[in-house]
């Protein structure tokens, strides 16, 4: 299957943009959900991956390791390096590494510039965020091993259940039926009571004054969806 940028961003949502891994290898099995890969407090239900997608546990550790190496003079360099994150991301979306830039995820960026022909033009262009690069060097392979199609397919029953049940609880669909996006949004004239119910049940979704956005990810399962619905009932 070939995946272009738009397909990836629609199908992966926040997962592709925010899921960060480590510079060490993860043993990724085919089975979903991947609850054990994330540090989510027991008894807490997080179904808000579009707002802030949690880092995998190994991701956070890789980030810390990179920061520790930078903050300790004379510390030993890492014994092994993961794949180049820029090349790995390019492979994930069937692009060339040369096509990937800081502004790439923002879409078409109709601006060009010419560096100054002085010291600032040569030395003030910025550098790679090494700690982020260390995290991305395995997070992208993590997504590749799980498979974008598998992730998208896994979410569909949860999204379908939400689309069926939320209107019965008084919410109006804002996301059309049949949409395979990882995000479903429901409108409401007042979400104050819903916000209190969800907080009391320790269920985290994005609640705004007039809408609720739910975004299940690979660490969620149907039990999480049922817990959300029960909290709103």
C-alpha positions as CSV (number, residue, x, y, z in Angstrom):
1,X,0.0,0.0,0.0
2,X,1.3,3.4,-0.9
3,X,0.7,6.2,1.6
4,X,0.9,9.9,0.6
5,X,1.1,12.7,3.1
6,X,-2.6,13.6,3.2
7,X,-3.6,9.9,3.7
8,X,-1.1,9.5,6.5
9,X,-2.2,12.6,8.4
10,X,-5.9,11.7,8.0
11,X,-5.5,8.0,8.9
12,X,-2.9,8.5,11.6
13,X,-4.0,11.8,13.1
14,X,-2.0,12.7,16.0
15,X,-0.4,9.3,16.1
16,X,2.0,10.1,13.3
17,X,2.8,13.6,14.5
18,X,3.3,13.0,18.1
19,X,4.1,9.3,18.9
20,X,7.7,9.4,19.8
21,X,9.9,6.4,20.3
22,X,13.5,5.7,21.5
23,X,16.9,5.0,20.1
24,X,16.5,1.4,21.2
25,X,14.5,-1.4,19.5
26,X,10.9,-2.1,20.5
27,X,9.5,-5.6,20.3
28,X,6.2,-4.8,18.6
29,X,3.7,-7.7,18.3
30,X,0.7,-7.6,15.9
31,X,-1.8,-7.6,18.7
32,X,-3.6,-4.4,19.6
33,X,-4.2,-2.6,21.9
34,X,-0.7,-1.6,23.0
35,X,-1.6,-0.5,26.5
36,X,1.6,-1.8,28.0
37,X,3.6,0.6,25.8
38,X,2.2,3.7,27.5
39,X,2.3,5.0,31.0
40,X,-1.4,5.6,31.7
41,X,-2.4,5.6,35.3
42,X,-4.5,2.6,36.3
43,X,-8.1,3.5,36.6
44,X,-7.7,6.5,34.2
45,X,-9.2,6.3,30.7
46,X,-7.5,8.5,28.1
47,X,-9.4,8.8,24.8
48,X,-7.9,12.1,23.6
49,X,-5.1,11.2,21.3
50,X,-5.9,14.1,19.0
51,X,-5.3,16.6,21.7
52,X,-2.1,15.2,23.2
53,X,-0.9,11.8,22.2
54,X,1.1,10.2,25.0
55,X,4.7,9.1,24.4
56,X,5.4,5.4,24.5
57,X,7.4,4.6,27.6
58,X,10.5,3.8,25.6
59,X,10.1,7.2,23.9
60,X,10.3,9.2,27.1
61,X,13.3,7.2,28.2
62,X,15.1,7.8,24.9
63,X,14.4,11.5,25.2
64,X,15.7,11.5,28.8
65,X,18.8,9.6,27.8
66,X,19.6,12.1,25.1
67,X,19.2,15.1,27.5
68,X,21.4,13.3,30.1
69,X,24.1,12.9,27.5
70,X,23.9,16.6,26.6
71,X,23.9,17.7,30.3
72,X,26.8,15.6,31.5
73,X,30.2,16.6,30.2
74,X,32.3,13.6,29.4
75,X,29.4,11.1,29.3
76,X,29.8,8.2,27.0
77,X,28.1,8.4,23.6
78,X,25.3,6.0,22.9
79,X,26.5,2.5,21.9
80,X,24.0,2.2,19.1
81,X,22.0,4.6,17.0
82,X,18.6,4.0,15.5
83,X,17.7,4.8,11.9
84,X,17.9,8.4,10.7
85,X,14.4,9.8,11.6
86,X,14.2,12.0,8.5
87,X,14.8,9.0,6.2
88,X,12.5,6.8,8.3
89,X,9.7,9.3,8.1
90,X,10.2,9.8,4.4
91,X,9.9,6.0,3.9
92,X,6.7,5.9,6.0
93,X,5.0,8.4,3.7
94,X,6.7,7.3,0.4
95,X,8.6,10.5,0.1
96,X,12.3,11.4,-0.5
97,X,14.4,12.5,2.5
98,X,15.1,15.7,0.7
99,X,11.4,16.4,0.6
100,X,11.1,16.4,4.4
101,X,11.6,19.7,6.2
102,X,10.5,21.4,9.4
103,X,7.5,22.9,7.6
104,X,6.5,19.7,5.9
105,X,3.7,18.6,8.2
106,X,2.1,22.0,7.8
107,X,1.3,21.3,4.2
108,X,2.3,23.4,1.2
109,X,4.4,26.4,2.5
110,X,4.5,29.1,-0.3
111,X,7.5,30.9,1.0
112,X,11.1,30.9,-0.2
113,X,14.1,32.6,1.3
114,X,17.8,33.2,0.5
115,X,20.3,33.1,3.3
116,X,22.4,36.2,3.9
117,X,25.9,36.1,2.4
118,X,27.5,36.7,5.8
119,X,28.2,34.9,9.0
120,X,24.6,34.9,10.1
121,X,23.5,33.3,6.8
122,X,26.0,30.5,7.3
123,X,25.8,29.8,11.0
124,X,22.4,30.9,12.3
125,X,20.2,28.5,10.3
126,X,19.4,26.2,13.2
127,X,20.3,22.7,14.1
128,X,18.4,19.4,14.6
129,X,16.8,18.9,18.0
130,X,19.0,15.9,19.0
131,X,16.8,14.7,21.8
132,X,13.7,14.7,19.6
133,X,15.7,12.9,16.8
134,X,16.7,10.2,19.3
135,X,13.1,9.7,20.2
136,X,11.9,9.7,16.6
137,X,14.5,7.2,15.5
138,X,12.4,4.4,16.9
139,X,8.9,5.9,17.1
140,X,8.7,5.9,13.3
141,X,9.7,2.3,13.0
142,X,7.3,1.6,15.8
143,X,4.4,2.9,13.6
144,X,5.8,1.0,10.6
145,X,5.9,-2.3,12.5
146,X,2.3,-1.8,13.8
147,X,1.2,-0.9,10.3
148,X,-0.8,2.2,9.4
149,X,-3.6,0.0,7.9
150,X,-3.7,-2.1,11.1
151,X,-4.0,1.0,13.3
152,X,-6.7,2.5,11.2
153,X,-8.6,-0.8,11.0
154,X,-8.3,-1.4,14.7
155,X,-10.0,1.9,15.6
156,X,-13.0,1.5,13.4
157,X,-15.2,-0.6,15.7
158,X,-14.6,1.9,18.5
159,X,-15.5,4.9,16.3
160,X,-18.6,3.1,15.0
161,X,-19.8,2.4,18.5
162,X,-19.3,6.1,19.5
163,X,-21.1,7.3,16.3
164,X,-24.1,5.0,17.2
165,X,-24.3,5.7,21.0
166,X,-23.4,9.3,21.5
167,X,-26.6,10.7,19.7
168,X,-28.7,8.5,22.0
169,X,-27.1,10.4,24.9
170,X,-28.2,13.7,23.5
171,X,-25.1,14.7,21.4
172,X,-25.3,15.7,17.7
173,X,-22.9,14.1,15.2
174,X,-20.4,16.6,13.7
175,X,-18.3,13.9,12.1
176,X,-20.1,12.3,9.2
177,X,-21.0,8.6,9.5
178,X,-18.5,6.4,7.6
179,X,-15.6,8.7,8.2
180,X,-12.4,6.7,8.9
181,X,-10.7,9.6,10.6
182,X,-9.3,8.8,14.1
183,X,-11.3,11.7,15.5
184,X,-15.1,11.9,16.1
185,X,-16.7,15.1,17.3
186,X,-20.2,15.6,18.8
187,X,-21.9,19.0,19.3
188,X,-23.9,20.0,22.4
189,X,-25.6,23.2,23.5
190,X,-23.9,22.8,26.9
191,X,-21.1,20.4,27.8
192,X,-20.8,21.5,31.5
193,X,-22.6,18.5,32.9
194,X,-20.8,16.1,30.6
195,X,-17.4,17.6,31.6
196,X,-18.2,17.0,35.3
197,X,-19.4,13.4,34.7
198,X,-16.3,12.6,32.7
199,X,-14.0,14.1,35.3
200,X,-15.7,12.2,38.1
201,X,-15.2,8.9,36.1
202,X,-11.6,9.8,35.3
203,X,-12.3,9.7,31.6
204,X,-10.3,12.2,29.6
205,X,-11.6,13.5,26.2
206,X,-11.5,16.9,24.7
207,X,-14.4,18.9,26.0
208,X,-15.1,22.4,24.7
209,X,-18.1,24.7,25.6
210,X,-20.2,23.4,22.7
211,X,-18.6,20.1,21.5
212,X,-16.8,17.0,22.6
213,X,-14.0,15.4,20.6
214,X,-13.0,11.8,21.1
215,X,-9.9,10.2,19.5
216,X,-9.2,6.6,20.4
217,X,-5.7,5.3,19.7
218,X,-3.7,2.1,19.9
219,X,-3.7,2.1,23.7
220,X,-7.6,2.1,23.8
221,X,-10.0,-0.8,23.5
222,X,-13.8,-1.2,23.5
223,X,-13.8,-1.3,27.3
224,X,-12.5,2.3,27.3
225,X,-15.3,3.3,24.9
226,X,-17.9,1.7,27.1
227,X,-16.5,3.4,30.2
228,X,-16.8,6.7,28.4
229,X,-20.4,6.1,27.4
230,X,-21.3,4.9,30.9
231,X,-19.9,8.0,32.4
232,X,-22.1,10.2,30.1
233,X,-25.2,8.1,30.7
